[in-house]
Amino acid sequence: MGVLAFFGVSFVALLGTPLFIVMGLGAIVAFTLSDEKLVAIAIELYRIADAPTLLTIPLFTFAGYMMAESNSPKRLLKFTEALFGWIPGGIAIVSLVVCAFFTAFTGASGVTIIALGGLLFPILKSEGYSEKFSLGLITTSGSLGLLFPPSLPIILYGLVGKVDIDSLFKAGIVPGVLIIVILSLWSIKNAGARKTRVEFSATRLVQETKNAFLEVLMPIGVLVGIYGGFTTPSEAAAITCFYVFIIEFFIYKDLSLTKDFSRITKDSMSLVGAILLILCCALGLTNWLVDEEIPLQIFEVMRNYLTNKYSFLIFLNIFLLIVGCMMDIFSAIMIVVPLIIPIANEFGVHPVHLAIIFLTNLEIGYITPPVGINLFISSFRFKKPVTELYRSAVPYLFLMLIALMLITYIPAISLMWE
């Protein structure tokens, strides 16, 4: 009966059934065959629903979508260009910073590539960068902000892994900056192709700072509010959402209440609904896996081959890179995190360090051939064959892997605030 049920669920998956349905069906079958009570799923769902930080997901997502649909990207692009554009590789560095900013708030690399790609690509080309370099940069930049607060994957990891979200926010800052620095150095190396050199202008910087001041102030306010002890993450999310709503609809007036509000609400909450739907179905499956002590069984098998923490980390990185390119980040967090946390604890890996390793791997998975999601989004956005995106992304993939090795084997990069 169990074998038949397994093949039945596998057949449904092969038919292209959405992942959340496959996970939910798998959970029902597993609990039924093991004579466990499905009430365990309801209890776990109540625990997640009762978590105050769950509110941050729709609030920060809505704020990010409002900014992406407004002229905020143009203002921030001009501000960062005035700040960094005068150095070699400046416009490329500007692209990295702006994309990281928007991905951190929207939590979706696709939004960043679609919203900013059309703006950045012609600018990079006009500055003399090759098409291959420009495509690779934008494709990679789509997922850069996942380690920066208030990234949705960080919040979700904290909820699922029961790790303090404030600690995760702090832990992601230095690794995120490290990745941007490494990619910036690559941009500087390729800056010889530039046709022009932007001169630094204090007057222009002051003007662009004035134009983008309200948006530049926002991430500073979020960090000061949370780490200054003035707000909780949920309160910071609510304030940010209201703040962005006021400046985009009533101060800058980039958006219209009658034309844009309902559309942005629909688009942003569709993403949130998808995340929560996956979360609900994944919880059922992971709850059964934990009840059946699957992580402990995996650990017993692994202990025969992995003798120490460092060999485990090598295996973990390889495994997560495969997961990252095969599965979206939200599903991966909800399915894989409950499995690897007990094993990592046995090998002495710090929970916060594990979280940053996990998220960095999945960030890299977005640009890992053959099925990294950013590759297909860029292929669609720029109307290029996906094989061309493979070639464009390879140099960035190797650079990201260098950053991953540093983050993995130098825990202080993630834990300096602990």
C-alpha positions in Angstrom: 0.0 0.0 0.0 2.8 2.4 0.9 4.7 1.7 -2.3 1.6 2.3 -4.3 0.9 5.6 -2.5 4.5 6.7 -3.1 4.3 6.0 -6.8 0.9 7.7 -7.0 2.3 10.9 -5.4 5.4 10.7 -7.7 3.1 10.3 -10.8 1.1 13.4 -9.8 4.4 15.3 -9.5 5.6 14.2 -12.9 2.3 15.5 -14.4 3.4 19.0 -13.5 1.1 19.4 -10.5 2.1 22.5 -8.4 4.7 21.8 -5.7 2.5 22.8 -2.8 -0.2 20.3 -3.9 2.4 17.5 -4.1 3.8 18.4 -0.6 0.3 18.5 0.9 -0.8 15.2 -0.7 2.5 13.6 0.4 1.9 14.8 4.0 -1.7 13.4 4.0 -0.5 10.0 2.6 2.4 9.8 5.0 0.4 10.5 8.1 -2.4 8.2 7.0 0.0 5.3 6.4 1.8 5.8 9.7 -1.4 6.0 11.7 -0.5 9.4 13.0 -3.0 12.1 13.6 -3.3 15.0 11.2 -3.9 17.2 14.1 -0.2 17.6 14.3 -0.3 19.7 11.1 -3.0 22.0 12.6 -0.9 22.5 15.8 2.2 23.4 13.7 0.1 25.8 11.6 -1.2 27.5 14.7 2.3 28.0 15.9 3.3 29.7 12.7 0.1 31.8 12.5 0.6 32.9 16.1 4.1 34.2 15.4 4.1 38.0 15.4 6.9 38.1 12.8 4.6 36.5 10.2 3.1 39.9 9.7 6.4 41.2 8.3 6.1 39.1 5.2 3.0 40.8 3.6 4.0 44.3 4.9 7.5 44.4 3.6 6.4 42.7 0.3 3.8 45.4 -0.2 6.3 48.1 0.5 8.8 46.7 -1.9 6.3 46.3 -4.7 5.1 50.0 -4.3 8.7 51.1 -4.6 9.4 48.9 -7.6 6.3 50.3 -9.4 7.1 53.9 -8.7 10.0 56.1 -9.9 12.0 55.1 -6.8 14.4 52.9 -8.9 15.3 55.9 -11.1 15.9 58.2 -8.1 18.0 55.7 -6.3 20.0 54.9 -9.4 20.8 58.6 -9.9 21.8 59.0 -6.3 24.1 56.0 -6.2 25.5 57.0 -9.6 26.4 60.4 -8.1 27.9 58.6 -5.1 29.9 55.8 -6.9 29.7 56.6 -10.6 33.0 58.5 -10.7 35.2 55.4 -9.8 36.2 52.8 -12.4 33.3 50.3 -12.7 31.1 52.8 -11.0 27.9 52.3 -13.0 28.2 48.5 -12.5 28.7 49.0 -8.7 25.6 51.3 -8.8 23.6 48.5 -10.4 24.7 46.0 -7.8 23.7 48.3 -4.9 20.4 49.3 -6.3 19.4 45.8 -7.2 20.4 44.5 -3.8 18.3 47.2 -2.2 15.1 46.3 -4.1 15.6 42.5 -3.7 15.9 43.0 0.1 12.5 44.7 0.2 10.6 42.6 -2.4 12.1 39.2 -1.5 11.8 38.2 -5.2 14.6 38.3 -7.7 12.2 38.3 -10.6 10.7 41.6 -9.5 14.2 43.2 -9.4 15.2 41.8 -12.9 11.9 42.8 -14.5 11.6 46.2 -12.8 15.2 47.3 -13.0 16.6 45.2 -15.9 15.1 47.4 -18.6 16.5 50.5 -16.9 20.0 49.2 -16.1 20.8 47.2 -19.3 20.9 50.1 -21.8 22.8 52.3 -19.3 25.5 49.6 -18.9 25.7 49.1 -22.7 26.0 52.9 -23.3 28.9 53.0 -20.8 30.8 50.5 -23.0 30.2 47.3 -21.1 29.8 44.2 -23.2 26.4 42.6 -23.6 27.7 39.4 -21.9 29.0 41.3 -18.9 25.8 43.4 -18.6 23.5 40.4 -18.8 25.5 38.5 -16.3 25.6 41.4 -13.9 21.8 42.0 -13.9 21.0 38.3 -13.7 23.2 37.9 -10.7 22.1 41.2 -9.1 18.5 40.0 -9.0 19.2 37.8 -5.9 21.9 39.9 -4.2 19.7 41.4 -1.5 18.5 38.2 0.0 21.0 38.5 2.9 20.1 42.0 3.8 17.3 43.0 6.1 14.3 43.0 5.8 14.7 40.1 3.3 11.7 37.7 3.3 13.8 34.5 3.1 15.6 35.6 6.3 12.3 36.1 8.0 10.9 32.8 6.8 14.1 30.9 7.8 13.8 32.4 11.3 10.1 31.2 11.5 10.8 27.7 10.2 14.2 27.2 11.9 13.1 28.9 15.2 16.1 31.2 15.0 16.0 34.8 16.3 15.2 37.0 13.3 17.0 40.0 14.7 20.2 37.9 14.9 19.7 36.8 11.3 19.3 40.3 10.1 22.6 41.4 11.7 24.4 38.2 10.6 23.5 38.8 6.9 24.9 42.3 6.6 28.6 41.6 6.4 28.3 38.5 4.2 26.0 40.5 1.9 28.5 43.3 1.7 31.3 40.8 1.1 29.5 39.5 -2.0 28.9 43.0 -3.3 32.6 43.9 -2.8 33.8 40.8 -4.7 31.4 41.5 -7.6 32.4 45.2 -7.5 36.1 44.2 -7.9 35.2 42.2 -10.9 33.3 45.2 -12.3 36.3 47.4 -11.8 38.5 44.9 -13.6 36.1 45.1 -16.6 35.8 48.8 -16.4 38.4 49.3 -19.2 35.7 48.9 -21.7 34.0 52.1 -20.6 33.8 54.9 -23.1 33.3 57.7 -20.6 34.3 58.6 -17.1 31.8 60.4 -14.9 33.5 63.2 -12.9 32.6 63.5 -9.2 30.3 66.5 -8.5 29.5 67.5 -5.0 26.7 69.7 -6.3 25.1 66.8 -8.2 25.5 64.5 -5.2 23.7 67.0 -3.0 20.9 67.4 -5.5 20.4 63.7 -6.0 20.5 63.1 -2.2 17.7 65.6 -1.9 15.7 63.9 -4.6 16.1 60.4 -3.1 16.4 61.4 0.5 13.1 59.9 1.7 14.0 56.5 0.1 17.6 56.6 1.3 16.3 57.3 4.8 14.0 54.2 4.9 16.6 51.3 5.3 18.5 53.4 7.8 15.2 53.9 9.8 14.4 50.2 9.7 17.8 49.2 11.1 17.9 51.9 13.7 14.4 51.1 14.8 15.0 47.4 15.2 18.5 47.4 16.6 18.0 50.6 18.6 15.3 48.8 20.5 12.6 51.2 19.3 10.5 48.7 17.3 10.1 45.0 16.8 10.5 43.6 13.2 6.7 43.5 12.9 6.3 47.2 14.0 9.2 48.2 11.7 7.4 46.4 8.8 4.1 48.3 9.5 5.8 51.6 9.8 7.8 51.0 6.6 4.7 50.0 4.6 2.8 53.1 5.7 5.9 55.3 5.1 6.3 54.0 1.5 2.6 54.3 0.9 2.6 58.0 1.9 5.7 59.1 0.0 4.9 57.2 -3.2 1.2 58.1 -3.4 1.1 61.5 -1.7 4.5 63.1 -1.6 6.2 62.0 -4.9 2.9 61.2 -6.4 4.4 58.5 -8.6 1.4 56.2 -8.0 -2.3 56.8 -8.2 -4.8 55.4 -5.7 -7.4 54.8 -8.4 -5.1 53.3 -11.1 -2.2 51.6 -9.2 -3.2 50.7 -5.7 -5.4 47.7 -6.4 -3.0 46.3 -9.1 0.0 46.6 -6.8 -2.0 45.1 -3.9 -3.0 42.2 -6.1 0.5 41.5 -7.4 2.2 41.7 -4.1 -0.4 39.7 -2.2 -0.3 37.0 -4.9 3.4 36.4 -4.0 2.5 36.4 -0.3 -0.3 34.0 -0.8 1.9 31.7 -2.8 4.5 31.8 0.0 1.9 31.1 2.7 0.3 28.3 0.7 3.7 26.6 0.2 4.4 27.1 3.9 1.1 25.4 5.0 1.6 22.4 2.8 5.3 22.1 3.5 4.7 22.1 7.2 2.7 19.0 7.0 5.4 17.1 5.2 8.2 18.4 7.4 6.2 17.7 10.5 5.9 14.0 9.5 9.7 13.8 8.6 10.6 15.2 12.0 8.1 12.9 13.8 9.6 9.9 12.1 13.1 11.1 13.1 14.2 11.2 9.5 16.9 13.8 10.2 18.5 11.5 12.9 18.5 8.6 10.5 20.2 10.7 7.8 22.7 11.8 10.4 23.5 8.2 11.3 24.1 7.4 7.6 26.2 10.5 7.1 28.3 9.8 10.2 29.8 6.8 8.4 31.2 9.1 5.7 31.5 12.5 7.2 33.9 12.5 10.2 34.0 16.2 11.1 32.4 19.6 10.8 34.4 20.7 7.7 33.6 17.6 5.6 29.9 18.1 6.6 30.1 21.7 5.4 31.5 20.6 2.0 28.7 18.1 1.6 26.1 20.7 2.8 27.2 23.3 0.2 27.1 20.8 -2.7 23.6 19.6 -1.6 22.3 23.1 -1.1 23.6 24.3 -4.5 21.7 21.5 -6.1 18.6 22.4 -4.1 18.9 26.1 -4.9 18.9 25.6 -8.6 16.1 23.0 -8.6 13.7 24.6 -6.1 12.5 28.1 -5.3 13.9 29.6 -2.1 10.7 29.6 -0.1 10.0 25.9 -0.8 13.6 25.0 -0.1 13.5 26.8 3.3 10.4 25.1 4.4 11.3 21.6 3.3 15.1 21.4 3.9 15.7 23.6 7.0 13.9 21.2 9.5 16.0 18.4 8.1 19.5 19.9 8.2 19.2 21.8 11.5 19.4 18.7 13.8 22.3 17.3 11.7 24.2 20.6 11.8 23.7 20.8 15.5 25.4 17.4 15.9 28.4 18.7 13.9 28.6 21.8 16.0 27.6 24.4 13.4 26.2 27.6 14.9 22.5 28.0 14.0 23.0 31.6 12.8 26.1 30.6 10.7 24.1 27.7 9.2 21.3 30.1 8.2 23.7 32.4 6.3 25.4 29.4 4.6 22.0 28.1 3.6 20.7 31.5 2.2 24.0 32.2 0.4 23.8 28.8 -1.3 20.2 29.4 -2.4 21.2 32.9 -3.6 23.8 31.3 -5.8 21.3 28.6 -6.9 19.3 31.4 -8.7 22.1 31.7 -11.3 23.3 28.0 -11.4 22.7 26.3 -14.7 20.8 24.5 -16.0 17.6 25.6 -14.2 18.5 28.6 -12.0 15.4 30.7 -12.0 17.2 34.0 -12.7 18.6 32.6 -15.9 15.1 32.0 -17.3 13.7 35.3 -16.0 16.5 37.2 -17.7 16.0 35.2 -20.8 12.4 36.2 -20.9 13.1 39.9 -20.0 15.9 40.5 -22.5 14.6 38.0 -25.2 17.9 36.1 -25.3 18.4 32.3 -25.5 18.8 30.8 -22.1 22.1 29.2 -23.2 23.5 32.8 -23.7 22.5 33.6 -20.1 24.4 30.5 -19.0 27.6 31.8 -20.5 27.0 35.3 -19.1 26.4 34.0 -15.6 29.4 31.6 -15.3 32.0 34.2 -14.2 29.6 35.5 -11.6 28.9 32.0 -10.4 32.6 31.4 -9.7 32.9 34.7 -7.9 29.9 33.9 -5.7 31.4 30.5 -4.9 34.5 32.2 -3.7 32.4 34.3 -1.4 30.5 31.2 -0.3 33.8 29.4 0.7 34.8 32.5 2.8 31.4 32.7 4.5 31.4 28.9 5.1 34.9 28.5 6.6 35.3 31.8 8.3 32.3 31.8 10.8 33.3 35.2 12.2 32.0 36.8 9.0 28.5 35.8 10.0 28.9 35.8 13.7 30.8 39.0 14.4 27.7 40.5 16.0 27.0 37.5 18.2 
